[in-house]
Amino acid sequence: MIEDLILVRDVEARYALRGRLLRYVVLAPFGNWVGRGELRVLRARLSSAGGDAGELVDLVLGYDAYEAA
């Protein structure tokens, strides 16, 4: 199920993963860039760092495109 979230919008991923702990990392180019378009899931995986707090899912996100600021 987690692998099925690749390239979906982040709001859809949050809805599909409701009830789980999420850790977000936004991937962006180095420098001054502005994200354009939708924020999408690039990678999703279960993390062992959740502990007793519940199942933790690591999400790496990125925008459809970037433009120089």
C-alpha positions in Angstrom: 0.0 0.0 0.0 2.8 2.5 0.9 4.4 1.9 -2.5 1.1 2.9 -4.2 1.5 6.5 -3.0 4.3 7.4 -5.4 3.5 10.6 -7.4 0.2 11.2 -5.7 -0.5 14.6 -4.2 0.5 15.1 -0.6 -3.1 15.7 0.5 -4.2 12.4 -1.0 -1.2 10.6 0.7 -2.1 12.2 4.1 -5.7 11.0 3.7 -4.6 7.5 2.8 -2.2 7.4 5.8 -4.5 9.0 8.3 -4.0 7.5 11.8 -0.2 7.0 11.2 2.6 9.3 12.2 4.1 11.1 9.2 7.6 12.6 8.8 7.9 15.0 5.8 11.1 15.8 3.9 10.7 18.2 1.0 13.3 17.7 -1.7 14.3 20.9 -3.5 17.2 22.2 -5.6 20.0 24.0 -3.9 19.6 27.8 -4.0 16.7 30.1 -4.3 13.9 28.2 -6.0 10.1 28.4 -5.8 8.1 25.2 -6.1 5.4 25.2 -8.8 2.5 22.9 -9.3 1.5 20.2 -6.8 3.5 18.8 -3.9 3.8 15.1 -4.7 5.2 12.0 -2.9 8.5 10.9 -4.4 9.2 8.2 -1.9 7.3 6.6 0.9 8.5 4.0 3.4 7.9 2.6 6.8 10.4 3.7 9.4 11.5 1.8 12.4 11.8 5.0 14.5 8.1 5.1 15.3 8.5 3.1 18.6 5.6 3.0 20.9 4.1 6.2 19.4 2.8 4.2 16.4 3.7 3.4 12.9 5.9 6.1 11.4 5.9 6.7 7.6 8.7 8.7 6.0 7.5 10.8 3.0 9.9 12.5 0.6 8.0 15.2 -1.3 8.8 17.4 -4.3 7.0 19.9 -6.5 6.1 19.3 -10.1 8.5 22.0 -11.2 10.8 24.7 -9.8 11.6 28.2 -11.0 14.4 30.5 -10.0 13.4 33.1 -7.4 
